[in-house]
């Protein structure tokens, strides 16, 4: 995978996790504005992640590893949630699956 694709995946994962986090905050604070901003961010994520010209199944199969990693890091550092060892193990398996999908093509 070329470096540009990695940057696109990182940007897409940040947009997706960030959009979800903004919606979560909007729901907790009952703020329609934050929910709409989060929804717009998620729409932008969809545009960014699909800018990579791959088969859809391969694209999202590899991307899931980026999303999972950033989700766990957001939970840990943004929402201050503890991350159990089983979650880290699960993340390792997800990333391994993404690598298998990437290297099998």
C-alpha positions, 0 to 999 in steps of 0.5 A: 500500500502506498504512503498516500493510502495510509494517510487517507486511512488515518484521516478517515479513521480520525474523521469517523472516530471524531464524528462518533465522539462529537455525536456522543457528546451531543447526545449526552449534553442534548445538543442538536448542533453537536449531533449535526456537526458529528453527522457532517463529520461522518459524511466527510469520513465516507468521502475520504475513505472511499477516495482510495480506488480499491475493491470495497471489501478490501478497502473496508477490510483493511480500514477496520484496523485503523478504525479499531485502533483509533476507537480504543485510543479515543476511548482511553485518552479522550473519554478516560475509559480503562482499556482491559487486556482482552480489548488490546488482544482483540485489537491485535487480532483485528489488525492481523486480519487487516494485514492478511486482507492487505497482503493477500491481494 
